[in-house]
Amino acid sequence: MSNKLKVTGMTCGHCTNAVQKALAAVPGVTRVVEVSLPRGEAVYEGEAAPEALIAAVKEAGYQAEVAE
């Protein structure tokens, strides 16, 4: 099952790579499907806690919240 985060603060390809790397390092993430700069979202698979994902994105220098 895929889950989404809304990510703000990304401005370039380096930003999307940083978010992808941060999410992939969170225990429970089985796959980062996509980090989209134009849509400002990240799609991932796994059972990781949303709080852990948001914290990882914030530590990478961006803001995140669970997408509805």
VOGU-3710 file (C-alpha; in Angstrom, 3 decimals, decimal comma):
1> msnklkvtgm> 0,000/0,000/0,000  1,330/3,432/-0,926  1,245/6,405/1,418  1,830/10,085/0,686  3,461/13,004/2,398  3,072/16,616/1,354  6,583/18,096/1,263  7,368/21,803/1,107  10,649/23,628/0,674  11,969/21,578/-2,256
11> tcghctnavq> 13,271/23,714/-5,123  15,432/21,407/-7,266  16,493/17,871/-8,080  18,997/17,883/-5,233  16,118/18,562/-2,855  14,071/15,617/-4,124  17,106/13,345/-3,818  17,687/14,494/-0,238  14,051/13,788/0,690  14,147/10,391/-1,011
21> kalaavpgvt> 17,330/9,431/0,827  15,927/10,626/4,172  12,709/8,635/3,748  14,516/5,498/2,585  16,596/5,527/5,796  13,517/5,393/8,063  12,924/1,915/9,506  9,726/0,452/8,097  9,969/2,113/4,674  10,170/-0,681/2,112
31> rvvevslprg> 10,352/1,555/-0,958  10,263/5,231/-1,875  8,088/5,201/-4,989  8,483/8,840/-5,986  9,394/12,284/-4,721  7,720/14,835/-6,988  8,957/18,409/-7,059  6,020/19,765/-9,149  3,384/18,145/-6,904  5,334/18,684/-3,682
41> eavyegeaap> 4,752/15,160/-2,484  6,513/11,955/-1,634  4,991/8,525/-2,197  6,362/5,608/-0,207  5,511/2,055/0,768  5,876/0,484/4,176  4,671/0,585/7,743  6,845/3,403/9,088  5,265/5,751/11,604  4,243/9,050/9,994
51> ealiaavkea> 5,946/10,951/12,826  9,276/9,267/11,999  8,933/10,151/8,318  8,063/13,766/9,043  11,012/14,019/11,439  13,382/12,584/8,807  12,212/15,083/6,197  12,552/17,958/8,683  16,070/16,837/9,581  16,912/16,938/5,873
61> gyqaevae> 15,824/20,597/5,844  12,258/20,454/4,510  8,731/20,466/5,902  6,304/17,557/5,637  2,837/16,499/6,678  0,636/13,517/5,957  -1,202/14,052/2,662  -4,947/13,491/2,675
//
